[in-house]
Amino acid sequence: MSRQTKIAIRNLTKAFYKKQGSVTALEDINLTIADGEFVCIVGPSGCGKTTLLRMLAGLEHPSIGDFTIETVGEERPHQSMVFQERGIIPWLTVEENVAFGLKMRHMPKNIVKERTDYYLKKTGLEKFASLYPKELSGGMKQRVSIARAFANDPEILLMDEPFAALDEQNKFILQEELLSIWSETGKTVLFITHSIDEALLLSDRILLMSSQPGKIVREITIDLPRPRKMEDIRENPVMAGKFIEIWQHLQEEVQRSRLEDE
């Protein structure tokens, strides 16, 4: 049974205009993402991945084309975004950061408390609820960002390389925590990563983008059963083949970009 479309993107193009001329960051993006689907975007640096997420978040406006996010009810925000740079508020405690979006929406106090406590527990932050960001490690700060995003109960979740700055151990732990929460909530997730292993672990589908101007040039379906662990990815010969396919795509796009710049 096919799932309902959650995100529909039509002919989306984004150009940035400067005194020296214009730069087309994204060109003619056409994409549908199903409700509850976990989609990763992989592409060379500068291909417009973050620009695409920023447009879906309402932080940038398309030059051409449009998109729709199907909503369940007016009370939910359309999206929450988790950035690569840890975007938590330094003068708020962990608990206050997680509750921030709910309080901004003027949710009832009992709902704020219930959801905040739930996601503090799910992300292992219960014992750190009264601490401030300066007292936390990088991995703990990203836990706060993830807990806040899910607690806000958005229609879709946008994640821009949230684990890129973490060491491997913390990265694996947070990937598993993210998948656990995602499987419970059924959220639609669009996730940017430069890590092929990460994309294979997390995704239902991987979108490969070209170098600038960014276009979606290939889709790879990941049908490995869930729950998954990184060892499942690395031991599976089919996944090894997909890894090589993505790696070769990135190498080709980087090389093409260099030739065009010469």
Secondary structure, 3 states (H helix, E strand, C coil): CCCCEEEEEEEEEEEEEECCEEEEEEEEEEEEEECCCEEEEECCCCCCHHHHHHHHCCCCCCCEEEEEECCCCCCCCCEEEECCCCCCCCCCCHHHHHHHHHHHCCCCHHHHHHHHHHHHHHCCCHHHCCCCHHHCCHHHHHHHHHHHHHHCCCCEEEEECCCCCCCHHHHHHHHHHHHHHHHHHCCEEEEECCCHHHHHHHCCEEEEECCCCECEEEEEECCCCCCCCHHHHHHCHHHHHHHHHHHHHHHHHHHHHHHHHC
